[in-house]
């Protein structure tokens, strides 16, 4: 089993910044990557950003490019998401995703609300 724990999130005004972090723990013997998804009210869960441990490459949702930055430490099995210039449309529950041990693992989600 792999446990996924997120932290960060909260309420921020438009134009503000927030940082999320996520750590995976447990018996991890195969690491592929980690990332963040989000699900807004009445919407599907979408990929926001991901980091491939093997290649070091990153992928971003088009609407967050230039505003969000994903980074991480594969020794600590931790990934971060720095979110800048937040807008109301970024409001969603953000979920950490871990691909490890040939399986997908999810955190419980953390709420990000952008509102004045």
C-alpha positions as CSV (number, residue, x, y, z in Angstrom):
1,X,0.0,0.0,0.0
2,X,1.0,3.6,-0.7
3,X,-0.3,6.4,1.3
4,X,-0.7,9.9,-0.2
5,X,-1.0,12.9,2.0
6,X,-1.6,16.5,0.7
7,X,-1.2,19.8,2.4
8,X,-1.8,23.4,1.5
9,X,-4.8,24.9,-0.2
10,X,-7.2,27.3,1.2
11,X,-8.8,30.6,0.3
12,X,-7.0,33.2,-1.7
13,X,-7.9,36.4,-3.5
14,X,-7.7,36.6,-7.3
15,X,-4.1,37.3,-8.3
16,X,-2.8,35.6,-5.2
17,X,-0.6,32.6,-4.7
18,X,-0.8,29.2,-3.0
19,X,1.5,26.3,-2.6
20,X,0.5,22.6,-2.4
21,X,2.6,19.7,-1.3
22,X,2.1,16.0,-1.4
23,X,4.1,13.1,0.0
24,X,3.8,9.4,-0.7
25,X,4.8,6.8,1.8
26,X,4.7,3.1,2.3
27,X,6.4,0.2,0.5
28,X,7.4,2.0,-2.8
29,X,9.6,-0.1,-5.0
30,X,8.8,1.3,-8.4
31,X,8.5,5.1,-9.1
32,X,7.1,6.6,-12.3
33,X,5.9,10.0,-11.3
34,X,3.6,12.3,-9.3
35,X,1.3,15.0,-10.2
36,X,-1.8,17.1,-9.5
37,X,-5.3,16.9,-10.8
38,X,-8.3,19.1,-10.0
39,X,-12.0,18.9,-10.1
40,X,-14.2,22.0,-10.1
41,X,-17.9,22.0,-9.2
42,X,-19.8,20.0,-11.8
43,X,-16.7,19.3,-13.8
44,X,-14.6,16.3,-14.5
45,X,-11.2,15.7,-12.9
46,X,-8.5,17.2,-15.1
47,X,-4.7,16.9,-15.1
48,X,-3.1,20.1,-13.9
49,X,0.6,19.2,-13.8
50,X,2.7,16.1,-13.6
51,X,6.3,15.2,-13.1
52,X,7.9,12.1,-14.6
53,X,10.6,10.9,-12.2
54,X,12.3,8.8,-14.9
55,X,12.7,11.6,-17.6
56,X,12.4,14.6,-15.4
57,X,9.9,16.0,-17.8
58,X,6.8,18.0,-16.8
59,X,3.4,18.5,-18.4
60,X,0.9,21.2,-17.7
61,X,-2.7,22.0,-18.4
62,X,-2.7,24.8,-21.0
63,X,-4.6,27.2,-18.8
64,X,-2.0,27.0,-16.0
65,X,1.1,27.3,-18.1
66,X,3.2,30.2,-16.9
67,X,1.3,30.5,-13.7
68,X,1.8,27.1,-12.0
69,X,5.1,25.3,-11.4
70,X,5.5,21.6,-10.4
71,X,8.6,20.4,-8.7
72,X,9.6,17.5,-6.5
73,X,12.1,15.3,-4.8
74,X,12.0,11.6,-5.8
75,X,14.1,10.6,-2.8
76,X,11.5,12.0,-0.5
77,X,8.6,11.0,-2.8
78,X,7.3,14.5,-2.5
79,X,5.9,16.9,-5.1
80,X,5.0,20.5,-4.9
81,X,2.7,22.8,-6.9
82,X,3.4,26.5,-6.7
83,X,0.3,28.4,-8.0
84,X,0.6,32.1,-8.9
85,X,-1.7,34.6,-10.4
86,X,-4.7,32.5,-9.3
87,X,-8.1,33.2,-10.8
88,X,-11.6,32.2,-9.8
89,X,-11.6,29.5,-12.5
90,X,-8.8,27.8,-10.6
91,X,-11.2,27.0,-7.8
92,X,-11.4,23.3,-7.3
93,X,-10.5,20.3,-5.2
94,X,-6.9,19.5,-6.0
95,X,-5.9,15.8,-5.9
96,X,-2.4,14.5,-5.7
97,X,-1.7,11.5,-8.0
98,X,1.1,9.0,-7.6
99,X,2.1,6.4,-10.1
100,X,4.1,3.8,-8.2
101,X,4.3,0.1,-8.0
102,X,2.5,-0.1,-11.3
103,X,-0.6,1.3,-9.8
104,X,-2.3,4.7,-9.4
105,X,-2.7,6.2,-5.9
106,X,-4.7,9.2,-4.9
107,X,-4.8,11.7,-2.1
108,X,-8.0,12.7,-0.5
109,X,-7.9,16.2,-2.1
110,X,-7.5,19.7,-0.8
111,X,-9.8,22.6,-1.5
112,X,-8.5,25.7,-3.3
113,X,-10.9,28.6,-3.5
114,X,-10.1,31.8,-5.3
115,X,-12.5,34.5,-4.4
116,X,-12.6,38.1,-3.4
